[in-house]
Amino acid sequence: GRWLQDGCCGRGCLRMKVLLTGAAGQLGQALIASAPQALELMATSRNGGPGQQALDLANASACRTAVEEYQPDWVLNAGAYTAVDKAESEPELAEAVNAGAPEAFSAALVQQGGRLLQLSTDFVFNGRQGDPYRTDQPRAPLGIYGLSKARGEEAVEAAFGSEGNGIILRTSWVIGPVGRNFALTMLRLHREKNALSVVADQVGCPSSTLNLAAVCWQTIQRSSEGIRLPAVLHWSDAGAASWYDVAVAVGELGVELGLIDHSAAVNPITTADYPTPATRPGYSLLDCSQTRQALERNGQHWRSALRDVLTSIPT
């Protein structure tokens, strides 16, 4: 590492350089808002913007160059191609962003001596088992999006091996107070409609960007302090839910918090009632026990975390 720890407690005063991708996305914005002050952060997004540099993750050579020029201690790869259904008709783009970029970052970091925190997804599993997925279970993605993310994971593992400098952090059902996500969409639909139909037979757990961002920074800090973390981590909020459960909760909390006047009636439907181009896992709950232990961090129940997300919506 190239950071200074002389005469320092080692906590909160690491002067690290972190290259962040996906800075314009919902997780990226939460990461910027909660970044430790002692950090030198180079925020990048596809088109750049205020306080952001342009970096197209579909361009592998641009990813390598960014690492070579900036020489970060860490790349926090929160950027991704996340349009699950669209990926079925844009496999090359999904592959370039979700597999090509982590591969390029990994190769450059191994050469430069930096580390990678790669965000991944519950979609690397097929959802055909009835108990939470452990970090060591084999990947078996159902669609192009999941496949591209699984290949990204494989590239990280191939480059870094077991030395702990490439960490994969899988999460699920990401929701936050900004950007595009299920919770904000449901809030808008509750406002606009009297009745909604929402899939009730896909089970997983939401992950608040507020909690997920804190976990990312904690992972980087702990790892930088020499604490050996597992090479694959799982993080979501606590509990289990269907999309239907989340939609109902958004309506109830939205009314309680004064964000909407009334909640729409929510009707449970099956996956078969709502066909989509991409097949989604029917059960994709992640077993987060190992991560909670490694980070000494308890999970927040998803409904309580959802409340925090809704309370944090910019007015």
N, C-alpha and C positions, 0 to 999 in steps of 0.2 A: 504493500500500500504506500501511497505517497502523501498521506496525511500526517499531521504533527500531533503527537500526544505528549510532548515534553512538559513535565510539571503540570499535568492535566489529569483530572479525575477519570478521563476517558469517556465520560458521559456528557453528551450535549455540547462538547467542544471539539468534535472532530471537524477538521476543515476538509470536507470531501467534495469532489467534483462529481456531480451526477448528471448524466445525459438522459432526459426524460422524453419519451415519444408519446404521441397521442394527447398532447397538452390541451388541445381544444375539446376533447371528449369529456364525458361526465366524470370518469375516474381521474383523468388528467387534471381537471379543474380542482377536484378535491385534494389531489396530491400537491398541487401548487399552493393551495390555501393552507395546508397543514405541514408544509415542508419545514424541517428544523432550521433555525436561523443560521446555524454555523455552516450551512450547506452552500456550496456554489452550484446553482442549478442552471443547466442549459436546457430550456424548454423548447421542444420542437413539435410541429404539427405539419400535416401535409401541405397546407397553403401558407404557413406562417401566420403572423398577426401581431398585435401589440404584445411585446415581450416574448415573442416566439420566433424561432428560426424555422424556415421551411425545410422539411425533410420528407421526401416521398419514400415510404417504406416498401413500395413496389420496386424501387431502384436499389438493387443489392450493392452496387458500387458506391452509391451515395451513402449508404449505411456504413460501409467500411471506411470511407473517407471521413465521415463525421467522427468516428472513433479515433482514427489516426491523427486528425487535426486537433480535436478537443482533448484527447487523452484522459477520458474520465476514469475515476475509480470504479464507478458503476454505470451501467446502462440499465435504466428502469423501463422496460419495454411494455408500456401500457397501451400502445397503439395497436390496432388490429382491424382486419376486415370482419365486421360483425353482422353484416346483412345475411342472416342465415338462409332465407329463401332465395335471395338474389344470387347467392354463391352457387346455387345449382346451375345457373345459366352463365356465371362468370368464374369458372373454376381456375382459370389461369391467373386472374387477378387475386383471388382468395389465396391461392398457393404462393404467389409472389410475396404478398404482404405477411401472411401468417406463418409461412415456412421459410421463405427466402430471406426475409429480414432477420429473424433470429439466427439463422445459419451464418449470415454475413457479420452480424454483431459478434457472435461467438468466435468466429475465426479471427476477427480483428482484435478482440479482447484477449484471446489466448496469446496472441503475438505481443500485444502491448502490456499485458499483465493486469488487466482490469477484470471486473466481475459483472455478472448479468443477473437481474431479477426479471424473469420472463412470466408475464401473466398468461394463464391458460384457462380452460373451461371444463365444465361438467360434460360438455358435448363430445369429449374424447371417449365417453362410455356409451354403451348401447341402451342402458336403462332397463335391461331384462332381468335384473335380480331384484329381490325385495328388501335388501338391507343396504345401509349406506356404503358407498364406494370408498375403499381404503386407498391410500396413496400408492401402494405397491401393486395394485391390480392391473392386469393387462388392458391396454387401450383397445377399443373396438367401436370406432365411430360409425354413425349411421349415414351421415351426409357429407357433402363437400366441405362445409364449414368445419365440422368436427375433424374430418380427415386432414384438412390443412393445418389446424391447430395441433393435432397429434404429430404431424411431420415436423412442425416447429419444435415441439418437445424433444423429439428424437434427435434433431440437429443439435440442440443444446447439450443433450446427454452425450452424444458422440464427440462433441468438441471438448467438453470439460471433464468427461469421465467422472470419477467419484471423488475428485479433490475438493468439492464444495464451493467452487467459484461460479458455478452456474446453478441458480435455484429456480425451480418452476413452482409458481403459485397458482393453483387452480381455484376458480371461484364459480359462482352460479347466480343466475337471475339478478344481475346487477341493477340496482335502482339508486337514484340520487335526486337532489333538489334541482339540478339543472340538466340540460341535454335531453336526449330522447330515451325514454324507458317506459316500462309497463305501468309503473305507479303514476307517472305524470299523464300518460295516455288515458288511464282509467279515470283519473281526477277530471280530465277534460270531458270524457264521455258521460260521467255522472252529472256534470253541469249541463250537458247538451241534450241528454236523452232521458226517457222515462224508464226504459228497460234495456238491459244488456244481456248477451249470451256469452258465457266464458267457459273455456275448457276446464273440467273438474277432474279429469283422470290422468293428468300429468303432475307428478309429485316431485318437489325439490325444496329449495329454501332460498328466499331472497337474500341478497348481500348488499347492505347499505354502503355507498361509496365513502361515507364518513368513517365507518369502521374499517373498511377495506384499505383506505389510504393510510390509516394509522398502523395497520398490520404491515403494509409495505415498508414504511419508514422504520418500524420496529425491527423487521427482518434485516434490513440493510444495516441498521445500527448494531444489532447483536452480532451479526456476522462479521462486521468490521472490527468489533471488539475482540474477535478471536473465538467467539462462542460457535461451536460446530453445530449447524442446523441441518435437518434432513434435506436432501437434494430436491425432494418434492413435498410441497406443503398444500394443504386444503384449507380454504377459508370460506365460510358463509356465516350469516347470522344463525342463531340457534333455533331449534324446533324444526317442524316440517309443515309444508303447505301445498295446496294446489293453486293454480292460477285463479280459480274461482274464489278460494279463501282470501287471496290477496285483493282481488277486486272488491269483495264484500267489505274487507277491512278498510280499504281506501275510501269507500263511501261513508262508512261509519265515522272514521277519524276525520274525514273532510268536513262533515257536518259539525262534529264536536269542536274542531279547530276554527270554524267559521270560514272555511275556504270555499264551501258550496252551501247553497240554501237547502237542498234536499239531495238524498242519494237515490239513484235509479234502482229499480228492482233488478237483481242479478240472477239470471237463470243458468243452472249448471248444464253444460252439454258435454258430449264425448269428443275425443280427438277425431273420430270418424265423421262427426257432424260438421267439422271445420277443417276440410282438407287443405293442406299447404304443400308447396313444391318440395320442401325439405321435411324428411321424417324426423321427429323429435323424440328424445328418450322419454319413455313413460315414467321412469323413476330415476332421478339423478341426484339423490341426496348424497352429499359428500360427508365422509367421516372426518371431522375436524379435530378429533381428540388429540392426535399426535402434535398438531400445530399449536393447539391451546396449551399443551404441556410445554412444548419447546419455547414458546414465547411468554409463558406464564400469564396468559391472557384468557379471561372467560368470555364466552359468547354472550351477546345480548339477544333476547328473544326477538324474532323477526318483526312481530307486531309493534313492539316498543321501538325498534330501530326504524320501522316505517313511520312511526309517529314523529321521530326526530327528523327524518327526511322531509316530511310534509311541513314541519315547523320551520325548516331551514329554506323553504322555497323563497327566492328573492321576490320582494314585492315591488 
